[in-house]
Amino acid sequence: MTEPCRDRRDPIQELLDGELAGPARAELEAHLVDCAGCRAYQAGMAGLFGRLDEALRLPGPSPELDPAPPVVVPFRPRQP
């Protein structure tokens, strides 16, 4: 990526996070059309974010763990 585009890194990350809107988003999208370095950075960050999402995704509970609802036993006081 060229040196003048270093100031685009944070906005590119904001764009990928869905946090960039309005004129700032339009201006960045116009810049990405003309700047191959920033497009490459955007693609690399999108791939990294995708891999992180996959790695951090927690699996759901296994159906083998406890398929039946818990049994509730009513309390009965001891008799003397």
mmCIF file of the C-alpha atoms, coordinates in Angstrom:
data_MODEL
# 
_entry.id   MODEL 
# 
loop_
_atom_site.group_PDB 
_atom_site.id 
_atom_site.type_symbol 
_atom_site.label_atom_id 
_atom_site.label_alt_id 
_atom_site.label_comp_id 
_atom_site.label_asym_id 
_atom_site.label_entity_id 
_atom_site.label_seq_id 
_atom_site.pdbx_PDB_ins_code 
_atom_site.Cartn_x 
_atom_site.Cartn_y 
_atom_site.Cartn_z 
_atom_site.occupancy 
_atom_site.B_iso_or_equiv 
_atom_site.pdbx_formal_charge 
_atom_site.auth_seq_id 
_atom_site.auth_comp_id 
_atom_site.auth_asym_id 
_atom_site.auth_atom_id 
_atom_site.pdbx_PDB_model_num 
ATOM 1  C CA . MET A 1 1  ? 0.000   0.000   0.000  1.00 0.00 ? 1  MET A CA 1 
ATOM 2  C CA . THR A 1 2  ? 1.324   3.414   -0.819 1.00 0.00 ? 2  THR A CA 1 
ATOM 3  C CA . GLU A 1 3  ? 2.372   5.797   1.944  1.00 0.00 ? 3  GLU A CA 1 
ATOM 4  C CA . PRO A 1 4  ? -0.421  8.388   1.423  1.00 0.00 ? 4  PRO A CA 1 
ATOM 5  C CA . CYS A 1 5  ? -3.047  5.672   2.003  1.00 0.00 ? 5  CYS A CA 1 
ATOM 6  C CA . ARG A 1 6  ? -1.968  4.838   5.546  1.00 0.00 ? 6  ARG A CA 1 
ATOM 7  C CA . ASP A 1 7  ? -4.611  7.271   6.766  1.00 0.00 ? 7  ASP A CA 1 
ATOM 8  C CA . ARG A 1 8  ? -7.248  5.033   5.148  1.00 0.00 ? 8  ARG A CA 1 
ATOM 9  C CA . ARG A 1 9  ? -6.583  1.973   7.313  1.00 0.00 ? 9  ARG A CA 1 
ATOM 10 C CA . ASP A 1 10 ? -8.901  2.921   10.172 1.00 0.00 ? 10 ASP A CA 1 
ATOM 11 C CA . PRO A 1 11 ? -11.741 3.973   7.844  1.00 0.00 ? 11 PRO A CA 1 
ATOM 12 C CA . ILE A 1 12 ? -11.364 0.685   5.917  1.00 0.00 ? 12 ILE A CA 1 
ATOM 13 C CA . GLN A 1 13 ? -11.700 -1.247  9.169  1.00 0.00 ? 13 GLN A CA 1 
ATOM 14 C CA . GLU A 1 14 ? -14.727 0.864   10.106 1.00 0.00 ? 14 GLU A CA 1 
ATOM 15 C CA . LEU A 1 15 ? -16.234 0.078   6.689  1.00 0.00 ? 15 LEU A CA 1 
ATOM 16 C CA . LEU A 1 16 ? -15.694 -3.649  7.227  1.00 0.00 ? 16 LEU A CA 1 
ATOM 17 C CA . ASP A 1 17 ? -17.276 -3.381  10.687 1.00 0.00 ? 17 ASP A CA 1 
ATOM 18 C CA . GLY A 1 18 ? -20.303 -1.604  9.231  1.00 0.00 ? 18 GLY A CA 1 
ATOM 19 C CA . GLU A 1 19 ? -19.521 1.531   11.241 1.00 0.00 ? 19 GLU A CA 1 
ATOM 20 C CA . LEU A 1 20 ? -18.691 3.925   8.383  1.00 0.00 ? 20 LEU A CA 1 
ATOM 21 C CA . ALA A 1 21 ? -21.648 5.796   6.901  1.00 0.00 ? 21 ALA A CA 1 
ATOM 22 C CA . GLY A 1 22 ? -22.657 8.893   5.011  1.00 0.00 ? 22 GLY A CA 1 
ATOM 23 C CA . PRO A 1 23 ? -20.166 11.070  3.157  1.00 0.00 ? 23 PRO A CA 1 
ATOM 24 C CA . ALA A 1 24 ? -17.155 9.356   4.765  1.00 0.00 ? 24 ALA A CA 1 
ATOM 25 C CA . ARG A 1 25 ? -18.296 6.004   3.397  1.00 0.00 ? 25 ARG A CA 1 
ATOM 26 C CA . ALA A 1 26 ? -18.989 7.413   -0.073 1.00 0.00 ? 26 ALA A CA 1 
ATOM 27 C CA . GLU A 1 27 ? -15.585 9.109   -0.152 1.00 0.00 ? 27 GLU A CA 1 
ATOM 28 C CA . LEU A 1 28 ? -13.778 5.917   0.906  1.00 0.00 ? 28 LEU A CA 1 
ATOM 29 C CA . GLU A 1 29 ? -15.677 3.781   -1.610 1.00 0.00 ? 29 GLU A CA 1 
ATOM 30 C CA . ALA A 1 30 ? -14.709 6.249   -4.372 1.00 0.00 ? 30 ALA A CA 1 
ATOM 31 C CA . HIS A 1 31 ? -11.082 6.053   -3.222 1.00 0.00 ? 31 HIS A CA 1 
ATOM 32 C CA . LEU A 1 32 ? -11.165 2.238   -3.286 1.00 0.00 ? 32 LEU A CA 1 
ATOM 33 C CA . VAL A 1 33 ? -12.167 2.305   -6.963 1.00 0.00 ? 33 VAL A CA 1 
ATOM 34 C CA . ASP A 1 34 ? -8.909  4.060   -7.859 1.00 0.00 ? 34 ASP A CA 1 
ATOM 35 C CA . CYS A 1 35 ? -6.458  2.682   -5.293 1.00 0.00 ? 35 CYS A CA 1 
ATOM 36 C CA . ALA A 1 36 ? -5.283  -0.896  -5.762 1.00 0.00 ? 36 ALA A CA 1 
ATOM 37 C CA . GLY A 1 37 ? -3.220  -0.744  -2.561 1.00 0.00 ? 37 GLY A CA 1 
ATOM 38 C CA . CYS A 1 38 ? -6.235  0.110   -0.417 1.00 0.00 ? 38 CYS A CA 1 
ATOM 39 C CA . ARG A 1 39 ? -8.364  -2.520  -2.179 1.00 0.00 ? 39 ARG A CA 1 
ATOM 40 C CA . ALA A 1 40 ? -5.701  -5.109  -1.373 1.00 0.00 ? 40 ALA A CA 1 
ATOM 41 C CA . TYR A 1 41 ? -5.620  -3.955  2.260  1.00 0.00 ? 41 TYR A CA 1 
ATOM 42 C CA . GLN A 1 42 ? -9.423  -4.134  2.439  1.00 0.00 ? 42 GLN A CA 1 
ATOM 43 C CA . ALA A 1 43 ? -9.424  -7.665  0.973  1.00 0.00 ? 43 ALA A CA 1 
ATOM 44 C CA . GLY A 1 44 ? -6.717  -8.794  3.396  1.00 0.00 ? 44 GLY A CA 1 
ATOM 45 C CA . MET A 1 45 ? -8.531  -7.369  6.407  1.00 0.00 ? 45 MET A CA 1 
ATOM 46 C CA . ALA A 1 46 ? -11.851 -8.864  5.280  1.00 0.00 ? 46 ALA A CA 1 
ATOM 47 C CA . GLY A 1 47 ? -10.163 -12.274 5.037  1.00 0.00 ? 47 GLY A CA 1 
ATOM 48 C CA . LEU A 1 48 ? -8.555  -11.864 8.442  1.00 0.00 ? 48 LEU A CA 1 
ATOM 49 C CA . PHE A 1 49 ? -11.846 -10.813 10.057 1.00 0.00 ? 49 PHE A CA 1 
ATOM 50 C CA . GLY A 1 50 ? -13.580 -13.806 8.443  1.00 0.00 ? 50 GLY A CA 1 
ATOM 51 C CA . ARG A 1 51 ? -10.979 -16.236 9.771  1.00 0.00 ? 51 ARG A CA 1 
ATOM 52 C CA . LEU A 1 52 ? -11.185 -14.699 13.241 1.00 0.00 ? 52 LEU A CA 1 
ATOM 53 C CA . ASP A 1 53 ? -14.977 -14.997 13.219 1.00 0.00 ? 53 ASP A CA 1 
ATOM 54 C CA . GLU A 1 54 ? -14.672 -18.692 12.330 1.00 0.00 ? 54 GLU A CA 1 
ATOM 55 C CA . ALA A 1 55 ? -11.998 -19.339 14.944 1.00 0.00 ? 55 ALA A CA 1 
ATOM 56 C CA . LEU A 1 56 ? -13.929 -17.609 17.707 1.00 0.00 ? 56 LEU A CA 1 
ATOM 57 C CA . ARG A 1 57 ? -17.310 -19.102 16.899 1.00 0.00 ? 57 ARG A CA 1 
ATOM 58 C CA . LEU A 1 58 ? -18.330 -21.346 19.755 1.00 0.00 ? 58 LEU A CA 1 
ATOM 59 C CA . PRO A 1 59 ? -20.088 -24.592 18.938 1.00 0.00 ? 59 PRO A CA 1 
ATOM 60 C CA . GLY A 1 60 ? -23.593 -25.116 20.296 1.00 0.00 ? 60 GLY A CA 1 
ATOM 61 C CA . PRO A 1 61 ? -24.249 -27.630 23.039 1.00 0.00 ? 61 PRO A CA 1 
ATOM 62 C CA . SER A 1 62 ? -23.951 -31.244 22.056 1.00 0.00 ? 62 SER A CA 1 
ATOM 63 C CA . PRO A 1 63 ? -27.261 -33.130 22.028 1.00 0.00 ? 63 PRO A CA 1 
ATOM 64 C CA . GLU A 1 64 ? -25.412 -36.004 23.718 1.00 0.00 ? 64 GLU A CA 1 
ATOM 65 C CA . LEU A 1 65 ? -24.710 -33.975 26.841 1.00 0.00 ? 65 LEU A CA 1 
ATOM 66 C CA . ASP A 1 66 ? -28.171 -33.885 28.364 1.00 0.00 ? 66 ASP A CA 1 
ATOM 67 C CA . PRO A 1 67 ? -31.031 -34.655 25.987 1.00 0.00 ? 67 PRO A CA 1 
ATOM 68 C CA . ALA A 1 68 ? -33.640 -35.061 28.747 1.00 0.00 ? 68 ALA A CA 1 
ATOM 69 C CA . PRO A 1 69 ? -34.936 -32.245 30.931 1.00 0.00 ? 69 PRO A CA 1 
ATOM 70 C CA . PRO A 1 70 ? -33.772 -32.338 34.557 1.00 0.00 ? 70 PRO A CA 1 
ATOM 71 C CA . VAL A 1 71 ? -35.821 -34.362 36.992 1.00 0.00 ? 71 VAL A CA 1 
ATOM 72 C CA . VAL A 1 72 ? -37.296 -32.327 39.839 1.00 0.00 ? 72 VAL A CA 1 
ATOM 73 C CA . VAL A 1 73 ? -37.781 -34.248 43.068 1.00 0.00 ? 73 VAL A CA 1 
ATOM 74 C CA . PRO A 1 74 ? -40.278 -32.654 45.457 1.00 0.00 ? 74 PRO A CA 1 
ATOM 75 C CA . PHE A 1 75 ? -39.045 -31.861 48.945 1.00 0.00 ? 75 PHE A CA 1 
ATOM 76 C CA . ARG A 1 76 ? -40.516 -34.029 51.709 1.00 0.00 ? 76 ARG A CA 1 
ATOM 77 C CA . PRO A 1 77 ? -39.595 -33.274 55.304 1.00 0.00 ? 77 PRO A CA 1 
ATOM 78 C CA . ARG A 1 78 ? -38.328 -36.158 57.390 1.00 0.00 ? 78 ARG A CA 1 
ATOM 79 C CA . GLN A 1 79 ? -40.782 -37.759 59.701 1.00 0.00 ? 79 GLN A CA 1 
ATOM 80 C CA . PRO A 1 80 ? -39.610 -38.463 63.262 1.00 0.00 ? 80 PRO A CA 1 
# 
